[in-house]
């Protein structure tokens, strides 16, 4: 009787070990595909315009500043940025998916209209 119990226990442990092998193989495949998806998303983002900063309209004025000190005159090229008192930005943002193989990445497109006074 004790031998039957030991045999059943060995068979159950053997089946558990045999079933763990495909589970680990599937988990490995899932990890590989998740890593590949991140690489594809980074590659798609790199091939698009990338991260951008949008700033309002401004006027850039370059001028020469002259200093006279004890008979010595120095000139320095300076830049003045004039910003609007009020700025209105109207944006339309849309998203679209780009596919590479079985993987996809979400990209954004915007149309912006700026007005300043």
ABEGO torsion letter per residue (X at the ends): XAAAAAAAAAAAAAAAAAAAAAAAAAAAAAAAAAAAAAAAAAAAAAABAEBBBBBBBBBBBBBBBBBBBGGBBBBBBBBBBBBBABBBBBBBBBBBBBBBEABBBBBBBBBBBBBBX
